[in-house]
Amino acid sequence: MVLEREPELATARVWLRRWRADDSEPFARINSDPDVMRHFPALLTRAESDALIGRFNAHFDDYGYGIWALEIPGVTSLAGFVGFKHVDFDAPFAPAVEIGWRMRRDLWGQGYATEAADAVLAHGFDALGFDEIISFTTQDNMRSRAVMERIGMMRDEAHDFDHPKLPLGHRQRPHVLYRARRSA
Ligand SMILES: CC(C)(COP(=O)(O)OP(=O)(O)OC[C@H]1O[C@@H](n2cnc3c(N)ncnc32)[C@H](O)[C@@H]1OP(=O)(O)O)[C@@H](O)C(=O)NCCC(=O)NCCS
């Protein structure tokens, strides 16, 4: 039996685990924070936030990997998320596996995202067998780009792109692309 509180991946300070029913309320609060959502087109309602958890769960069913809930034991049961997503929208680098993250505003600046992302990236190469992992964000999302750089991802400027899911002319459309490859 899988214990409900068992992490799938753990570091010195953080746990990555599957989503639980009691994540719904704190996750909705994160997704309705304008600071957290500054680089996304809109804040999420509670229903949209719950639907996102539903898509994370479905992604695990479809691909065997996905976006984990990020827990910081002793601090909070839900700090945000870190994990993988299959990218299949129209872009020269797709299909691909993307690593991504989102964290509660008051927990920024303590290295939690980098610590989690570093472990998740290694898990992607070592346990899940990915040859390459990409990440992307809006050009001016410097905090997210800093996480990419701290975990050793390299900017691939030649493949910066306009996000096809955002309308033409949208200020968040220009995205930067970063890549990491499994070391030989
Ligand atoms: C992207 C995001 C997760 C990064 O959060 P963050 O707090 O900047 O990143 P980390 O948790 O790795 O913390 C790094 C900071 O902690 C400091 N730090 C303290 N202890 C540290 C440690 N042990 N290890 C690493 N950094 C540490 C670093 O110096 C850095 O400081 P800075 O804020 O002065 O630059 C966060 O900004 C976020 O959730 N943004 C909104 C969602 C989003 O845009 N996601 C990406 C979409 S693609």
The ligand as a MOL file (V3000), in Angstrom:
LIG
                    3D

  0  0  0     0  0            999 V3000
M  V30 BEGIN CTAB
M  V30 COUNTS 48 50 0 0 0
M  V30 BEGIN ATOM
M  V30 1 C 10.1750 30.6370 -10.3820 0
M  V30 2 C 10.1330 30.5390 -8.8470 0
M  V30 3 C 9.7100 29.1440 -8.4140 0
M  V30 4 C 11.5600 30.8480 -8.3420 0
M  V30 5 O 11.5350 31.0740 -6.9590 0
M  V30 6 P 12.8640 31.6170 -6.2250 0
M  V30 7 O 12.5570 31.7640 -4.8080 0
M  V30 8 O 13.3930 32.7760 -6.9770 0
M  V30 9 O 13.8820 30.4080 -6.4760 0
M  V30 10 P 14.5950 29.5200 -5.3730 0
M  V30 11 O 13.5890 28.8920 -4.4860 0
M  V30 12 O 15.5070 28.6180 -6.0970 0
M  V30 13 O 15.3960 30.5690 -4.5000 0
M  V30 14 C 16.4920 31.2790 -5.0430 0
M  V30 15 C 16.8400 32.4250 -4.1480 0
M  V30 16 O 17.0710 31.9170 -2.8290 0
M  V30 17 C 18.4270 32.2020 -2.4170 0
M  V30 18 N 18.8590 31.0500 -1.6280 0
M  V30 19 C 18.8350 31.0110 -0.2700 0
M  V30 20 N 19.2190 29.8210 0.1450 0
M  V30 21 C 19.4970 29.0860 -0.9570 0
M  V30 22 C 19.9270 27.7570 -1.1540 0
M  V30 23 N 20.1600 26.9450 -0.1370 0
M  V30 24 N 20.0850 27.3120 -2.4310 0
M  V30 25 C 19.8500 28.1210 -3.4930 0
M  V30 26 N 19.4230 29.3950 -3.3450 0
M  V30 27 C 19.2520 29.8710 -2.0950 0
M  V30 28 C 19.1620 32.4300 -3.7310 0
M  V30 29 O 20.2910 33.2320 -3.5230 0
M  V30 30 C 18.1020 33.1580 -4.5250 0
M  V30 31 O 18.0310 34.4620 -4.0200 0
M  V30 32 P 17.3970 35.7200 -4.7980 0
M  V30 33 O 15.9270 35.6150 -4.6200 0
M  V30 34 O 17.9740 36.8850 -4.1010 0
M  V30 35 O 17.8090 35.6020 -6.2410 0
M  V30 36 C 9.1500 31.5840 -8.2710 0
M  V30 37 O 9.5960 32.8600 -8.5960 0
M  V30 38 C 7.7300 31.3960 -8.7700 0
M  V30 39 O 6.9750 30.5630 -8.2930 0
M  V30 40 N 7.3380 32.2330 -9.7670 0
M  V30 41 C 5.9760 32.2120 -10.2500 0
M  V30 42 C 5.6700 31.0290 -11.1260 0
M  V30 43 C 6.5020 31.0210 -12.3760 0
M  V30 44 O 6.6990 32.0500 -12.9970 0
M  V30 45 N 6.9650 29.8270 -12.7360 0
M  V30 46 C 7.7610 29.6230 -13.8970 0
M  V30 47 C 6.9470 29.6340 -15.0990 0
M  V30 48 S 7.8550 29.0260 -16.4830 0
M  V30 END ATOM
M  V30 BEGIN BOND
M  V30 1 1 1 2
M  V30 2 1 2 3
M  V30 3 1 2 4
M  V30 4 1 2 36
M  V30 5 1 4 5
M  V30 6 1 5 6
M  V30 7 2 6 7
M  V30 8 1 6 8
M  V30 9 1 6 9
M  V30 10 1 9 10
M  V30 11 2 10 11
M  V30 12 1 10 12
M  V30 13 1 10 13
M  V30 14 1 13 14
M  V30 15 1 14 15
M  V30 16 1 15 16
M  V30 17 1 15 30
M  V30 18 1 16 17
M  V30 19 1 17 18
M  V30 20 1 17 28
M  V30 21 1 18 19
M  V30 22 1 18 27
M  V30 23 2 19 20
M  V30 24 1 20 21
M  V30 25 1 21 22
M  V30 26 2 21 27
M  V30 27 1 22 23
M  V30 28 2 22 24
M  V30 29 1 24 25
M  V30 30 2 25 26
M  V30 31 1 26 27
M  V30 32 1 28 29
M  V30 33 1 28 30
M  V30 34 1 30 31
M  V30 35 1 31 32
M  V30 36 2 32 33
M  V30 37 1 32 34
M  V30 38 1 32 35
M  V30 39 1 36 37
M  V30 40 1 36 38
M  V30 41 2 38 39
M  V30 42 1 38 40
M  V30 43 1 40 41
M  V30 44 1 41 42
M  V30 45 1 42 43
M  V30 46 2 43 44
M  V30 47 1 43 45
M  V30 48 1 45 46
M  V30 49 1 46 47
M  V30 50 1 47 48
M  V30 END BOND
M  V30 END CTAB
M  END
